[in-house]
Amino acid sequence: FQRAMKRAGRPCELIGYEDAGHGFFNRGKALDETTAAADKFLVGLGWLKPKS
């Protein structure tokens, strides 16, 4: 998916989480980390306003 997005000239960032199983990001620390990463990406695109 990431390669296809790059070929199409679309922004895409793939972040790997070693030894993470399916749905690992649904709660706890992983939820906080993945939400922060998504926020950072969307702020970078100008789709979200940065926290003030």
C-alpha distances in whole Angstrom, upper triangle without the diagonal:
4,5,5,6,9,10,11,12,11,11,9,10,9,13,14,17,19,20,19,19,17,19,20,19,22,25,27,26,22,22,24,22,18,20,21,18,17,20,20,17,18,21,20,19,22,21,23,26,27,29,33
4,5,5,6,9,10,11,9,9,6,7,7,10,12,16,18,20,19,20,19,19,20,19,22,25,26,25,21,22,23,20,17,19,20,16,15,18,18,14,16,19,17,16,20,19,21,25,25,27,31
4,5,5,6,9,10,10,10,9,10,10,13,15,18,20,22,22,22,22,23,23,23,26,28,30,28,25,25,26,24,21,23,23,19,19,22,21,17,19,22,20,18,22,22,24,27,28,30,34
4,5,5,6,9,9,10,9,12,12,16,17,21,23,25,24,24,23,24,25,24,26,29,31,30,26,26,28,25,22,23,24,21,19,22,22,18,19,22,20,18,22,21,24,27,28,31,34
4,5,5,6,5,7,6,9,11,15,17,20,23,25,24,24,23,23,24,23,25,28,30,28,25,25,25,23,20,21,22,18,17,19,18,15,16,19,17,15,18,18,21,24,25,28,31
4,5,5,6,7,7,9,11,15,17,21,23,26,25,26,25,25,26,24,27,30,31,29,26,26,27,24,21,22,22,19,18,20,19,15,16,19,16,15,18,19,21,24,25,28,31
4,5,8,10,10,13,14,18,20,24,26,28,27,28,27,28,29,28,30,33,34,33,30,29,30,28,25,26,26,23,21,24,22,19,20,22,20,18,21,22,25,27,28,31,34
4,6,9,10,14,16,19,22,25,28,30,29,29,28,28,29,28,30,33,34,33,30,29,30,28,25,25,26,22,21,23,22,18,18,21,19,16,19,19,23,26,27,30,33
4,7,9,12,15,19,21,25,27,30,29,30,28,29,29,27,30,32,34,32,29,29,29,27,24,24,24,21,19,21,20,16,16,18,16,14,17,17,21,23,24,28,30
4,6,10,13,16,19,23,25,28,26,27,26,25,26,24,26,29,31,29,26,25,26,23,20,21,21,18,16,17,17,13,13,15,13,11,14,14,17,20,21,25,28
4,7,10,13,17,20,23,26,24,25,24,24,24,22,24,26,28,26,23,22,22,20,17,18,17,14,13,14,13,9,10,12,10,8,12,12,15,18,18,22,25
4,7,10,13,16,19,22,20,22,20,20,21,19,21,24,25,23,20,20,20,18,15,16,16,12,11,13,12,9,10,13,11,10,14,14,16,19,19,22,25
4,6,10,13,16,19,18,19,19,19,18,16,19,22,22,20,17,17,18,15,12,14,13,10,9,12,11,8,11,13,11,12,15,15,16,19,18,21,24
4,6,10,13,15,14,16,16,16,16,14,18,20,21,19,15,16,17,14,11,14,14,10,11,14,13,11,13,16,15,15,18,18,19,22,21,23,26
4,7,10,13,12,14,14,15,13,12,16,17,18,16,12,14,14,11,9,12,12,9,10,13,12,11,14,16,15,17,20,19,19,22,21,22,25
4,6,9,9,11,12,13,12,12,15,17,17,15,12,14,15,12,10,14,14,11,13,16,16,15,18,20,19,20,23,23,23,25,24,25,28
4,6,6,9,11,12,9,10,13,14,14,12,9,12,13,10,10,13,14,12,14,17,17,16,19,21,21,23,25,25,24,26,25,25,28
4,5,9,12,13,11,12,16,17,16,14,12,15,16,13,13,17,18,16,18,21,20,20,23,25,25,26,29,28,28,30,28,29,32
4,6,10,12,10,12,15,16,16,15,12,15,17,15,15,19,20,18,20,23,23,23,26,28,28,29,32,31,30,32,31,31,34
4,7,8,6,9,11,13,13,12,9,12,15,13,12,16,17,16,17,20,21,21,23,25,26,27,29,28,27,30,28,28,32
4,6,5,9,11,13,14,14,11,13,16,15,14,17,19,18,19,22,23,23,24,27,28,28,31,29,29,31,30,30,34
4,6,8,9,12,14,15,12,13,16,16,14,16,19,18,18,21,23,22,23,26,27,27,29,27,27,30,29,30,33
4,5,6,9,12,13,10,10,14,13,11,13,17,16,16,19,21,20,21,24,25,26,27,25,25,27,27,27,31
4,6,7,9,10,7,8,11,11,10,12,15,15,15,18,19,20,21,24,25,25,27,25,25,27,26,26,29
4,6,8,8,5,5,8,8,7,9,11,11,12,14,16,17,18,20,21,22,24,22,21,23,22,22,26
4,7,9,7,6,9,11,9,10,13,14,14,16,18,19,19,22,23,24,25,23,22,24,23,23,26
4,7,6,5,8,10,10,10,13,15,15,17,19,20,21,23,25,26,27,24,23,24,23,22,25
4,6,5,7,9,10,11,13,15,16,17,19,21,22,23,25,26,27,26,23,25,23,22,24
4,5,5,6,9,10,11,12,14,15,17,19,20,21,23,25,26,24,22,23,21,20,23
4,5,5,6,8,10,10,12,14,15,16,18,20,21,23,24,23,21,23,21,20,24
4,6,5,6,8,10,11,12,14,15,16,18,20,21,22,20,19,20,19,18,22
4,6,5,6,9,10,10,12,14,15,16,18,20,21,19,17,18,17,15,18
4,6,5,6,9,10,11,12,14,15,17,19,20,19,17,18,16,16,19
4,5,5,6,9,10,11,12,14,15,17,18,17,16,18,16,17,20
4,5,5,6,9,10,11,12,14,15,16,15,13,15,14,14,17
4,5,5,6,9,10,10,12,14,15,14,12,13,11,11,15
4,5,5,6,9,10,11,13,14,14,13,14,13,14,17
4,5,5,6,9,10,11,12,11,10,13,12,13,17
4,5,5,6,8,10,10,9,7,9,9,10,13
4,6,5,6,9,10,10,9,10,8,10,13
4,6,5,6,9,9,9,11,11,13,16
4,5,5,6,5,6,9,9,12,15
4,5,5,6,5,6,6,9,12
4,5,8,8,9,9,12,15
4,5,8,10,11,14,17
4,6,7,9,12,15
4,7,10,13,15
4,6,9,12
4,6,9
4,6
4
